[in-house]
Amino acid sequence: MAREIITHFHYIHHNGDSQRGFTLLELVFTVVIMGILIAMAAPSFNGLIESNKIKRLATEIEWLLVQAKSEAVMSSKDNVEVQVVVDGVGTPIWSITLSTISGATSSTTVDVVTLAEVSSNNFSNIELDKTFTKSVVLFDKLNGKPNLAGSYLYTIGDYKLKTVLYNKTGRIYTCLQADSNKLSNYEFCK
């Protein structure tokens, strides 16, 4: 047993030079270089995250409005209204809700069903504003057109988008505001 231990130490001593690891100085240099590279890449990642977040919000608002138009035409009963309501505009906590209201006569109870919602919980640090004169937009049962024209404006960092809703044609589109950074797939508003 003792002879085996001595032989093992002898083997480690003579073969230790060929099994060399990293020195402390080499590890320190590697960590410093990696830190510099990460610090240089961090601002570009922040811009990428902001642009993806605002593009996702634009898509969700557009689809919420398209869903409102479709729902209004599909549920064309006389006592059902489809509405999009904006709450908390200009504050950090905002929401856009798509709802149907049925039983709007005076003798029955009103039943509100929320179909979809876009809220600041999923889009932190994005400021939302609107140009509609009211916070509730109703959609026509016959053709799905909204009763109001206006737009939703949202901003994060240097990115500013606007989703426009026309009441005469029912058209919905998203564009970049004039003072915004360029985003792929979006034209500047005219």
C-alpha positions in Angstrom: 0.0 0.0 0.0 2.7 2.5 1.0 4.7 1.5 -2.1 1.6 2.3 -4.3 1.2 5.8 -2.8 4.9 6.6 -3.3 4.7 5.4 -6.9 1.6 7.6 -7.4 3.3 10.7 -6.1 6.4 10.0 -8.1 4.2 9.7 -11.2 2.5 13.0 -10.5 5.8 14.8 -9.8 7.4 13.6 -13.1 4.3 14.0 -15.3 3.0 17.3 -13.7 4.7 19.5 -16.3 2.8 18.0 -19.2 -0.6 18.4 -17.4 -0.3 22.2 -16.9 -3.5 24.3 -16.3 -4.1 28.0 -16.7 -2.2 30.5 -14.6 -4.0 33.1 -12.6 -2.7 35.8 -14.9 -4.1 34.1 -18.0 -7.5 33.8 -16.3 -7.5 37.4 -15.3 -6.7 38.6 -18.8 -9.4 36.3 -20.3 -12.1 37.6 -17.9 -11.1 41.3 -18.6 -11.3 40.8 -22.4 -14.6 39.1 -22.1 -15.9 41.9 -19.9 -14.9 44.5 -22.4 -16.6 42.7 -25.3 -19.8 42.3 -23.3 -19.8 46.0 -22.3 -19.4 46.9 -26.0 -22.3 44.7 -27.1 -24.8 45.6 -24.3 -26.1 48.9 -25.9 -26.9 47.2 -29.2 -28.8 44.5 -27.4 -30.9 47.1 -25.5 -31.9 48.7 -28.8 -32.8 45.3 -30.2 -35.0 44.5 -27.2 -36.8 47.9 -27.4 -37.4 47.6 -31.2 -38.8 44.1 -30.9 -41.0 45.1 -28.0 -42.6 48.0 -29.8 -43.0 45.9 -33.0 -44.8 43.3 -31.0 -47.1 45.9 -29.4 -47.9 47.3 -32.9 -48.9 43.8 -34.1 -51.0 43.1 -31.0 -52.9 46.4 -31.3 -53.5 45.9 -35.0 -54.8 42.4 -34.4 -57.0 43.5 -31.6 -58.6 46.1 -33.8 -59.0 43.6 -36.7 -60.6 41.2 -34.2 -63.0 44.0 -33.1 -64.1 44.6 -36.7 -64.6 40.9 -37.3 -66.5 40.3 -34.1 -68.8 43.3 -34.8 -69.8 41.8 -38.2 -70.1 38.2 -36.9 -72.2 39.1 -33.9 -74.6 41.3 -35.8 -77.5 40.9 -33.4 -79.4 44.0 -32.5 -78.6 43.9 -28.8 -74.8 43.3 -29.0 -72.2 46.0 -29.2 -68.4 45.5 -29.8 -66.2 48.1 -28.3 -62.5 48.8 -27.7 -61.8 50.7 -24.5 -58.5 52.4 -23.5 -57.8 52.9 -19.8 -54.8 54.7 -18.2 -53.6 56.6 -21.2 -50.5 58.7 -20.4 -49.7 56.6 -17.2 -47.3 53.7 -16.8 -50.3 51.3 -16.3 -52.5 51.3 -19.4 -54.7 48.7 -21.1 -56.7 48.4 -24.4 -59.7 46.0 -24.0 -61.9 44.4 -26.6 -65.4 43.6 -25.2 -68.9 42.7 -26.3 -71.9 44.1 -24.5 -75.2 42.3 -24.8 -78.6 43.0 -23.3 -78.4 46.7 -23.7 -82.1 47.2 -23.3 -83.4 48.9 -20.1 -85.3 45.8 -18.9 -82.4 43.3 -19.0 -79.1 43.2 -17.3 -76.0 44.1 -19.3 -73.5 41.3 -19.9 -69.9 42.4 -20.7 -67.6 39.8 -22.1 -63.9 40.7 -22.5 -62.5 39.0 -25.7 -58.9 40.4 -25.7 -56.7 42.8 -23.9 -53.3 44.4 -24.5 -51.8 45.9 -21.3 -48.7 47.5 -20.0 -48.0 44.3 -17.9 -46.5 42.7 -21.1 -45.0 45.9 -22.4 -43.1 47.6 -19.6 -41.6 51.1 -20.2 -43.8 51.8 -23.3 -45.8 55.0 -23.1 -49.2 54.9 -24.7 -51.3 57.8 -25.9 -54.3 58.2 -28.2 -55.8 60.8 -30.5 -59.4 59.6 -30.3 -61.9 62.1 -28.8 -63.3 59.4 -26.5 -61.8 56.4 -24.8 -64.5 54.0 -26.2 -64.5 53.1 -29.9 -67.7 51.2 -31.1 -67.7 49.1 -34.2 -70.6 49.0 -36.7 -72.5 45.7 -36.9 -73.0 46.0 -40.7 -69.5 46.7 -42.0 -67.2 46.6 -39.0 -66.3 50.3 -39.3 -65.4 52.2 -36.1 -67.5 55.2 -35.0 -64.4 57.3 -34.4 -61.2 58.0 -36.4 -58.0 58.4 -34.5 -54.8 56.6 -33.6 -52.8 55.0 -30.8 -49.3 56.4 -30.3 -46.7 54.4 -28.4 -43.1 55.2 -27.6 -40.1 53.4 -26.1 -36.7 55.0 -26.2 -36.2 56.5 -29.7 -38.8 54.3 -31.3 -42.3 55.9 -31.9 -45.1 54.1 -33.7 -48.6 55.0 -34.5 -51.5 52.7 -35.3 -54.2 54.6 -37.3 -57.9 53.7 -37.5 -60.1 55.4 -40.2 -63.8 55.5 -39.6 -64.8 56.2 -43.2 -63.0 53.2 -44.7 -62.3 51.0 -41.6 -58.6 50.8 -42.6 -56.1 50.0 -39.9 -52.4 50.5 -40.4 -49.2 51.2 -38.4 -46.5 53.7 -39.4 -43.4 55.4 -37.8 -43.8 58.9 -36.4 -41.6 61.5 -38.0 -39.0 61.8 -35.2 -38.6 58.0 -34.7 -35.7 55.7 -35.4 -36.1 53.5 -38.4 -37.7 50.1 -37.9 -37.9 47.4 -40.5 -41.3 46.8 -42.2 -42.6 50.2 -41.2 -42.9 53.4 -43.4 -42.9 56.9 -42.0 -46.4 58.4 -41.5 -47.5 60.8 -44.2 
